[in-house]
Amino acid sequence: AQTVTQSQPEMSVQEAETVTLSCTYDTSESNYYLFWYKQPPSRQMILVIRQEAYKQQNATENRFSVNFQKAAKSFSLKISDSQLGDTAMYFCAFMGNTGKLIFGQGTTLQVKP
Amino acid sequence: KAGVTQTPRYLIKTRGQQVTLSCSPISGHRSVSWYQQTPGQGLQFLFEYFSETQRNKGNFPGRFSGRQFSNSRSEMNVSTLELGDSALYLCASSSGLAGGPDTQYFGPGTRLTVL
């Protein structure tokens, strides 16, 4: 069975600084996607970034980038130039061929002014 | 394109009652998935519907059921509500055509409180 683990329950960062959230996963599948979703206090789950396992290049979306280490089954999210609006819970998620998302426990990120 | 919509946003029910939640996917998306989010269990997959058929199912009791209509809108029903069913219920849509991993986009959720 696939598992996703986020080992940092809470993190904080000063506005404009860089922060990295960690995620590890376990799977025997070769075709899968990895995601980071953001859930602000409104509880709306927002897609931040997606990484296809077959792509060697790390995905980037503006201030958000990932470090995808396939052999180590590691998938971290780097947020550059942190903004107050980045304050949220961040979920790492895995999707293989079953079509269902498997989520980590989440990391609460607080951006301080 | 409009995003995923869910109605109602908030519900309060009592034990033993039943409830129906609704989800309208992004236009053109044919797959709708449902997730339950609780503080204790986190985010758990309930089921996925594609072209009016249940394609995947999570480990929830039969009190949880769903359906999908020809316009891809989906409903989720919970019968004989228990206190432990209090949760945020999230609906997500995707094209469903990939035949493998796909990207799901979420609605705002329905907050269900069972008293």
Interface residues (C-beta under 8 A of the other chain):
Chain A: N31 Y32 Y33 F35 Y37 S42 R43 Q44 M45 I46 L47 R50 E52 F91 M95 G96 N97 T98 G99 K100 L101 I102 F103 Q105 G106
Chain B: S31 S33 Y35 G42 L43 F45 E48 R55 N56 G58 L88 L90 A92 G96 G100 P101 D102 T103 Q104 Y105 F106 G107 P108 G109 R111
